[in-house]
Amino acid sequence: MNQQHQLKHKAREARQARQARRVVNGIFIGLIVLMVLLLLGYYLWMG
């Protein structure tokens, strides 16, 4: 039983790590897209 519990615990940790990486990547991609949109808007407004 203990070995199965350890395997489940490791699988849960790996799943949480993947999810955390997805969240961080999503935030960075969102910030990059926002910066590009702001730059485009600025150049169109001032252009």
C-alpha positions in Angstrom: 0.0 0.0 0.0 2.8 2.4 0.9 4.4 2.0 -2.5 1.2 2.7 -4.3 0.7 5.8 -2.2 4.2 7.0 -3.0 3.6 6.5 -6.8 0.3 8.4 -6.6 2.0 11.2 -4.7 4.8 11.4 -7.3 2.2 11.4 -10.1 0.3 14.2 -8.4 3.4 16.3 -7.9 4.4 15.8 -11.6 0.9 16.9 -12.6 1.0 19.9 -10.4 4.4 20.9 -11.8 3.2 20.6 -15.4 0.2 22.8 -14.5 2.4 25.4 -12.8 4.6 25.5 -15.9 1.6 26.0 -18.1 0.4 28.9 -15.9 3.7 30.6 -16.0 4.1 30.1 -19.7 0.5 31.5 -20.2 1.3 34.6 -18.2 4.5 35.3 -20.2 2.7 34.7 -23.5 -0.1 37.0 -22.4 2.3 39.7 -21.4 4.2 39.5 -24.7 0.9 39.7 -26.6 -0.2 42.6 -24.5 3.0 44.5 -25.2 2.8 43.9 -28.9 -0.8 45.2 -28.9 0.2 48.2 -26.9 3.1 49.0 -29.3 0.8 48.6 -32.3 -1.8 50.8 -30.8 0.8 53.4 -29.9 2.2 53.5 -33.4 -1.2 53.6 -35.0 -2.3 56.4 -32.7 0.8 58.5 -33.2 1.3 57.5 -36.9 
